[in-house]
């Protein structure tokens, strides 16, 4: 199919003129994702990846070759990032072929990298205790929600005061939109209750922007916590508080199913990545082996 024919088809789909087939293809694709009611964060990630690819290969995304795509993915990124970007790339080109914007999918021969099995990486007990000693106001609240409710940054950012049902029995925290857009609830631990009573605002967003235009973004929450840790000599990230939450839940219950439920994981294999077994636990386990000598 010629460039002109593809351009006409793209123009028909998006209602645009000729000569802009690359921009039209990108916009059409994002409109397609919105029509499927995919999450805004997912659509933004796809859009960012497409812009990054075009800048890297210095040509329109529809003109990318297999060699261009391989070079882009070989630019020194981690295996997990490569796998994520590859998934976006494949999805776009499958769509472009289905819409007759391309004759062939240049991503077909790209291979998915093997992802190393991750290990739990909870923040150290001493580091977390020190963080709570020095944290004040909103930062203390962010740390509490991550460590004692296991919330992700994307779940912390949009919280409102009315999502904290401290008068319920038992007290619960409502997550209106978690990872993948799924709602959920988390019981509020006694330690978190005390933090909330001390630091919760009177109403509205828990973490509003300075101009009052809405809540802080998940990325901003992550940046603020990371900067706080750096300033106090703590080598950790906000997500490591969630690892600590999962590890301590399993240590307290020895029940992977309960831990999985509280972590809001679809699969127990994901929960395994958050539950660190200490050397003391394994030592106690082998100490209990019967002596048959």
C-alpha positions as CSV (number, residue, x, y, z in Angstrom):
1,X,0.0,0.0,0.0
2,X,1.4,3.4,-0.9
3,X,2.0,6.2,1.5
4,X,-0.7,8.2,-0.2
5,X,-3.3,5.5,0.2
6,X,-2.3,5.0,3.9
7,X,-2.6,8.7,4.4
8,X,-6.0,8.8,2.9
9,X,-7.2,6.0,5.1
10,X,-5.7,7.6,8.2
11,X,-7.3,10.9,7.3
12,X,-10.6,9.2,6.9
13,X,-10.3,7.5,10.3
14,X,-9.3,10.7,12.1
15,X,-11.1,13.3,10.0
16,X,-7.8,15.0,9.1
17,X,-6.2,16.2,5.9
18,X,-3.4,14.7,3.9
19,X,0.3,15.1,4.6
20,X,0.1,14.3,8.3
21,X,-0.1,10.5,8.3
22,X,2.3,10.0,11.2
23,X,0.6,12.5,13.5
24,X,-2.8,11.1,12.4
25,X,-1.7,7.5,13.1
26,X,-0.6,8.4,16.6
27,X,-3.7,10.4,17.4
28,X,-6.0,7.7,15.9
29,X,-4.3,5.1,18.0
30,X,-4.7,7.1,21.2
31,X,-8.4,7.7,20.3
32,X,-8.7,3.9,19.8
33,X,-7.3,3.3,23.3
34,X,-9.7,5.9,24.8
35,X,-12.6,4.2,23.0
36,X,-11.6,1.0,24.7
37,X,-11.9,2.8,28.0
38,X,-8.3,2.1,29.0
39,X,-6.9,4.0,31.9
40,X,-5.5,7.5,31.3
41,X,-2.2,6.5,32.8
42,X,-1.8,3.6,30.4
43,X,-2.7,5.9,27.4
44,X,-0.2,8.5,28.6
45,X,2.5,5.8,28.8
46,X,1.7,4.7,25.2
47,X,1.8,8.3,24.0
48,X,5.1,9.0,25.7
49,X,6.7,5.8,24.3
50,X,5.5,6.7,20.8
51,X,7.0,10.2,21.0
52,X,10.2,8.8,22.4
53,X,10.5,6.3,19.6
54,X,10.0,8.9,16.9
55,X,12.6,11.2,18.4
56,X,15.1,8.3,18.7
57,X,14.7,7.0,15.2
58,X,14.3,10.5,13.8
59,X,11.5,9.5,11.4
60,X,7.8,8.9,11.5
61,X,6.7,6.0,13.6
62,X,5.0,4.3,10.5
63,X,8.4,4.3,8.7
64,X,10.2,2.5,11.5
65,X,12.0,-0.7,10.4
66,X,12.8,-3.8,12.4
67,X,16.4,-2.6,12.7
68,X,15.1,0.8,14.0
69,X,13.1,-0.9,16.7
70,X,15.9,-3.2,17.7
71,X,18.3,-0.3,18.0
72,X,15.7,1.6,20.1
73,X,15.2,-1.3,22.5
74,X,19.0,-1.9,22.7
75,X,19.7,1.5,24.1
76,X,20.8,0.2,27.6
77,X,17.5,0.0,29.4
78,X,16.6,-2.7,32.0
79,X,15.0,-5.9,30.9
80,X,11.7,-5.0,32.6
81,X,11.6,-1.6,30.9
82,X,12.5,-3.2,27.6
83,X,9.6,-5.7,28.1
84,X,7.2,-2.9,28.9
85,X,8.2,-0.8,25.9
86,X,8.1,-3.8,23.6
87,X,4.5,-4.5,24.7
88,X,3.5,-1.0,23.8
89,X,5.4,-1.1,20.4
90,X,3.8,-4.5,19.5
91,X,0.3,-3.2,20.4
92,X,0.7,-0.1,18.3
93,X,1.9,-1.9,15.2
94,X,-0.7,-4.7,15.4
95,X,-3.3,-1.9,15.4
96,X,-1.6,-0.1,12.5
97,X,-1.7,-3.3,10.4
98,X,-5.3,-4.0,11.3
99,X,-6.2,-0.4,10.3
100,X,-4.4,-0.9,6.9
101,X,-2.0,1.9,7.7
102,X,0.9,-0.6,7.2
103,X,1.3,-3.7,5.1
104,X,3.6,-5.5,7.5
105,X,4.3,-5.4,11.3
106,X,7.9,-4.4,11.8
107,X,7.8,-5.6,15.4
108,X,7.0,-9.2,14.7
109,X,10.5,-10.5,15.0
110,X,11.3,-8.6,18.2
111,X,12.0,-11.0,21.1
112,X,10.8,-10.4,24.6
113,X,13.6,-10.4,27.1
114,X,13.7,-12.8,30.0
115,X,12.9,-10.9,33.2
116,X,15.0,-11.8,36.2
117,X,12.9,-12.9,39.2
118,X,12.8,-10.0,41.6
119,X,13.6,-10.3,45.3
120,X,11.7,-8.6,48.1
121,X,13.3,-5.4,49.1
122,X,11.6,-4.0,52.2
123,X,12.9,-0.8,53.8
124,X,15.0,-1.6,56.9
125,X,13.3,-1.5,60.2
126,X,15.8,1.1,61.5
127,X,15.4,3.3,58.5
128,X,11.6,3.2,58.6
129,X,11.6,4.0,62.4
130,X,14.0,7.0,61.8
131,X,11.9,8.2,58.9
132,X,8.8,8.4,61.2
133,X,10.8,10.2,63.8
134,X,11.7,13.1,61.5
135,X,8.7,13.2,59.2
136,X,6.1,15.8,59.7
137,X,2.7,16.7,58.3
138,X,1.9,15.4,54.7
139,X,5.2,13.5,54.5
140,X,4.4,11.5,57.7
141,X,1.0,10.8,56.3
142,X,2.4,9.5,52.9
143,X,4.8,7.2,54.8
144,X,2.0,5.9,57.0
145,X,-0.2,5.1,54.0
146,X,2.6,3.3,52.2
147,X,3.9,1.4,55.1
148,X,0.8,0.6,57.2
149,X,-1.8,0.3,54.3
150,X,0.6,-0.9,51.6
151,X,-0.7,1.8,49.2
152,X,1.1,2.5,45.9
153,X,1.9,6.1,44.9
154,X,-0.9,5.9,42.4
155,X,-3.3,5.0,45.2
156,X,-2.0,7.6,47.7
157,X,-2.2,10.6,45.3
158,X,-6.0,10.7,44.7
159,X,-7.1,10.0,48.2
160,X,-9.7,12.3,49.8
161,X,-10.5,12.7,53.4
162,X,-13.9,11.0,53.0
163,X,-12.0,7.9,51.8
164,X,-10.8,7.4,55.3
165,X,-13.6,5.8,57.3
166,X,-12.2,6.0,60.7
167,X,-15.6,5.7,62.3
168,X,-16.4,2.4,60.6
169,X,-16.0,-0.9,62.5
170,X,-13.3,-1.8,61.7
171,X,-11.9,1.4,60.3
172,X,-11.2,1.1,56.6
173,X,-9.6,3.0,53.8
174,X,-11.4,3.1,50.5
175,X,-9.3,2.9,47.3
176,X,-11.6,4.2,44.5
177,X,-9.2,3.3,41.7
178,X,-6.2,1.1,42.4
179,X,-3.8,-0.5,40.0
180,X,-5.6,-1.5,36.8
181,X,-8.5,0.8,37.8
182,X,-9.7,-1.7,40.4
183,X,-11.4,-0.3,43.5
184,X,-10.7,-1.9,46.9
185,X,-10.6,-1.4,50.7
186,X,-7.9,-1.8,53.2
187,X,-8.4,-2.1,57.0
188,X,-6.7,0.8,58.8
189,X,-4.1,-0.5,61.3
190,X,-4.0,1.1,64.8
191,X,-0.6,2.7,64.0
192,X,-2.0,4.3,60.9
193,X,-5.1,5.5,62.8
194,X,-2.8,7.4,65.2
195,X,-1.0,9.0,62.2
196,X,-4.2,9.9,60.6
197,X,-5.7,11.5,63.7
198,X,-2.5,13.6,64.0
199,X,-2.0,14.7,60.4
200,X,-5.2,14.3,58.4
201,X,-6.5,17.6,56.9
202,X,-10.0,18.8,57.5
203,X,-11.4,17.9,54.1
204,X,-10.9,17.5,50.4
205,X,-7.8,16.0,48.9
206,X,-5.2,14.6,51.3
207,X,-2.4,15.8,49.1
208,X,-3.6,18.9,47.1
209,X,-1.5,20.8,44.6
210,X,-0.3,24.2,45.8
211,X,-2.6,26.0,43.4
212,X,-5.6,23.9,44.5
213,X,-6.2,22.6,41.0
214,X,-6.4,19.0,42.1
215,X,-4.3,16.3,43.9
216,X,-0.6,15.7,43.5
217,X,0.3,13.2,40.9
218,X,1.6,9.7,41.7
219,X,5.0,10.7,40.2
220,X,5.1,13.7,42.5
221,X,4.4,11.6,45.5
222,X,7.2,9.3,44.6
223,X,9.6,12.2,44.0
224,X,8.8,13.8,47.3
225,X,9.3,10.6,49.3
226,X,12.5,9.8,47.5
227,X,13.9,13.3,48.2
228,X,12.9,13.1,51.8
229,X,14.8,9.8,52.1
230,X,17.9,11.2,50.4
231,X,17.9,14.2,52.7
232,X,17.9,12.0,55.7
233,X,20.5,9.5,54.5
234,X,18.0,6.7,53.9
235,X,18.6,4.5,50.9
236,X,15.0,3.5,50.0
237,X,12.0,4.4,47.7
238,X,8.4,4.8,48.5
239,X,7.6,1.4,47.0
240,X,9.9,-0.3,49.4
241,X,7.4,0.7,52.1
242,X,4.9,-1.5,50.3
243,X,7.5,-4.3,50.3
244,X,7.8,-3.8,54.1
245,X,4.0,-4.0,54.5
246,X,3.8,-7.3,52.6
247,X,6.8,-8.8,54.5
248,X,5.5,-7.8,57.9
249,X,2.0,-9.1,57.1
250,X,3.3,-12.5,56.1
251,X,5.6,-12.6,59.1
252,X,2.6,-11.9,61.4
253,X,0.1,-14.2,59.8
254,X,2.2,-16.9,58.0
255,X,-0.8,-16.9,55.6
256,X,0.0,-16.1,52.0
257,X,-3.6,-15.9,51.0
258,X,-4.4,-13.2,53.7
259,X,-1.3,-11.3,52.7
260,X,-2.3,-11.5,49.0
261,X,-5.7,-10.2,49.8
262,X,-4.4,-7.2,51.8
263,X,-1.8,-6.5,49.1
264,X,-4.6,-6.6,46.5
265,X,-2.7,-8.9,44.1
266,X,-4.5,-11.0,41.5
267,X,-1.9,-13.8,41.8
268,X,-0.1,-15.2,44.8
269,X,3.1,-15.4,42.7
270,X,3.1,-11.5,42.7
271,X,2.8,-11.5,46.5
272,X,5.9,-13.8,46.7
273,X,7.9,-10.9,45.4
274,X,6.9,-8.7,48.4
275,X,7.3,-11.1,51.3
276,X,10.8,-11.5,52.5
277,X,11.7,-14.5,54.6
278,X,14.4,-13.6,57.1
279,X,17.5,-15.8,57.8
280,X,16.1,-16.2,61.3
281,X,12.9,-17.7,59.9
282,X,14.8,-20.2,57.7
283,X,17.2,-21.1,60.6
284,X,14.2,-21.8,62.9
285,X,12.6,-24.0,60.2
286,X,15.7,-26.2,59.8
287,X,16.1,-26.3,63.6
288,X,12.8,-28.0,63.8
289,X,13.8,-31.0,61.6
290,X,13.7,-34.3,63.6
291,X,17.0,-35.7,64.7
292,X,17.0,-39.4,63.5
293,X,20.6,-40.2,64.1
